[in-house]
């Protein structure tokens, strides 16, 4: 078949584009300052970017949002990186449910 009669790949009809797959799935250390103390979290590119986007949409600095998440989490239940991932997922799930 020539290119003109070929069907477009499925990803052209979906919201998730394969270019987004270029983002690393390997967690990277990210620096934060929580209530004046430096700390770091290991987050994948997608979660970090989504976290930064959410902070921006809420008109907050990422350190402010991280401190809010840190205060709400149970330290015996989850580390800060897991709490951030959970927060990001819940935000996106809530927006998808609307």
C-alpha positions as a printed Julia matrix, in Angstrom:
98×3 Matrix{Float64}:
   0.0    0.0    0.0
   1.14   3.51  -0.59
   1.21   6.15   2.14
  -1.98   7.86   0.9
  -4.16   4.8    1.52
  -2.58   3.72   4.8
  -4.64   4.17   7.96
  -3.36   6.64  10.48
  -1.8    5.06  13.59
  -4.06   4.74  16.63
  -2.11   7.32  18.61
  -3.33  10.1   16.31
  -6.85   9.45  17.56
  -5.94   9.24  21.24
  -5.12  11.92  23.78
  -1.77  10.34  24.71
   0.84  10.93  22.04
   3.9    8.65  21.81
   6.17  11.69  21.97
   5.18  11.89  25.64
   6.84   8.5   26.05
  10.18  10.29  25.7
   9.85  11.47  29.29
  11.92   9.28  31.58
  10.24   6.66  33.73
  13.31   6.59  35.97
  12.82   8.68  39.12
  15.1   11.7   39.49
  15.99  13.53  42.67
  14.2   16.89  42.91
  15.08  19.5   45.52
  12.44  21.16  47.66
  12.42  23.47  50.67
   9.75  22.66  53.24
   9.28  25.18  56.02
  12.88  26.38  55.62
  14.46  22.93  55.45
  15.99  21.5   52.27
  14.85  18.03  51.26
  14.6   16.0   48.1
  12.12  13.61  46.54
  12.65  11.1   43.77
   9.94  11.53  41.14
   9.5   10.49  37.53
   9.42  13.28  34.91
   5.65  12.95  34.37
   4.8   13.23  38.05
   7.18  16.16  38.55
   5.77  18.02  35.56
   2.18  17.35  36.64
   3.02  18.43  40.2
   4.52  21.7   38.91
   1.5   22.25  36.61
  -0.93  21.73  39.49
   1.01  24.15  41.71
   0.98  26.73  38.92
  -2.75  26.28  38.31
  -3.38  26.82  42.02
  -1.16  29.92  42.03
   1.3   28.3   44.42
   5.03  27.75  44.45
   5.99  24.07  44.29
   7.5   24.33  47.77
   4.17  25.6   49.14
   2.23  22.75  47.57
   4.82  20.21  48.73
   4.56  21.57  52.3
   0.75  21.3   52.14
   0.98  17.68  50.96
   3.64  16.93  53.58
   1.49  18.31  56.4
  -1.51  16.23  55.28
   0.32  12.91  54.95
   0.85  10.31  57.65
   4.65   9.85  57.8
   4.15   6.27  58.98
   2.01   5.53  55.92
   3.95   7.07  53.03
   7.02   9.08  52.16
   6.74  12.5   50.61
   7.39  11.28  47.05
   4.58   8.71  47.33
   2.28  11.33  48.83
   3.02  13.68  45.9
   2.33  10.92  43.37
  -0.94  10.09  45.13
  -1.94  13.77  45.2
  -1.2   14.21  41.48
  -3.15  11.07  40.61
  -6.14  12.18  42.71
  -6.17  15.63  41.06
  -6.18  14.08  37.6
  -8.78  11.46  38.55
 -11.04  14.16  40.0
 -10.74  16.25  36.83
 -11.46  13.2   34.63
 -14.59  12.41  36.66
 -16.09  15.85  35.95
